[in-house]
């Protein structure tokens, strides 16, 4: 499969990417060829006790994965295990098949690329979404924070332009959101939707809602402890010092998988003119959507 790089308006190149079914993906850290691996995901055998965490890139998937893992374990203790070891697109399907029960599968994949049995087996899905303005800031800091040869070194305003022209990895943000909204509206799949901003505002309430959805009998004390353990001030040093690094990512000084975890940081990055363009983009992409986003707390 040929590799592609996306050039921003100043000539800086983003990537390299592979293109699969019209969607750009980063190079997958696998021995199986990327296209073959993405094909195989559709036929993964899903177990009755599997749970799927789904979120667009940089929308809180590490956060919600850790919360659900602690709920399942009935413990607020952090583990060396990282979510990437159970991430559909970054883990060989043979390794996924060998994972012990219960599996806490997770992904940034669009609905159409998920294992078919997720829906036929009515697998429980925890879906987290985040306002797109904070998403693009976090995504830019993530991409430019990775230390690698020929990495992207473009300006934020040029990356924002790529995002609004839908030229970034893991698919078009608006299409992704609308796909999951359609799943929610149909009511055929057991799914709970959690806004990143709601989890920031009232984590204990959201954690209890997730536990109820997963039919887990947990105490108020455990939910309080998990909220504390998964606060950003606790999660960031854990991510940097305890978690395994299965993807062998090397970060630049001051960068990392977790950055600020704030709501509204986009205001420090996006100009008035850019914000007007962003609002027009959202209005156009989401004109038939009932989704509401929270841009500040």
HELIX and SHEET records of a PDB file:
HELIX    1   1 UNK A   34  UNK A   41  1                                   8    
HELIX    2   2 UNK A   61  UNK A   73  1                                  13    
HELIX    3   3 UNK A   83  UNK A   86  5                                   4    
HELIX    4   4 UNK A   88  UNK A   90  5                                   3    
HELIX    5   5 UNK A   93  UNK A   98  1                                   6    
HELIX    6   6 UNK A  111  UNK A  113  5                                   3    
HELIX    7   7 UNK A  117  UNK A  120  1                                   4    
HELIX    8   8 UNK A  132  UNK A  145  1                                  14    
HELIX    9   9 UNK A  156  UNK A  164  1                                   9    
HELIX   10  10 UNK A  173  UNK A  186  1                                  14    
HELIX   11  11 UNK A  196  UNK A  201  1                                   6    
HELIX   12  12 UNK A  203  UNK A  213  1                                  11    
HELIX   13  13 UNK A  220  UNK A  229  1                                  10    
HELIX   14  14 UNK A  232  UNK A  241  1                                  10    
HELIX   15  15 UNK A  265  UNK A  268  5                                   4    
HELIX   16  16 UNK A  272  UNK A  285  1                                  14    
SHEET    1   A 3 UNK A   4  UNK A   7  0                                        
SHEET    2   A 3 UNK A  13  UNK A  20 -1                                        
SHEET    3   A 3 UNK A  23  UNK A  26 -1                                        
SHEET    1   B 4 UNK A 104  UNK A 107  0                                        
SHEET    2   B 4 UNK A  51  UNK A  55  1                                        
SHEET    3   B 4 UNK A 124  UNK A 129  1                                        
SHEET    4   B 4 UNK A 191  UNK A 195  1                                        
END                                                                             
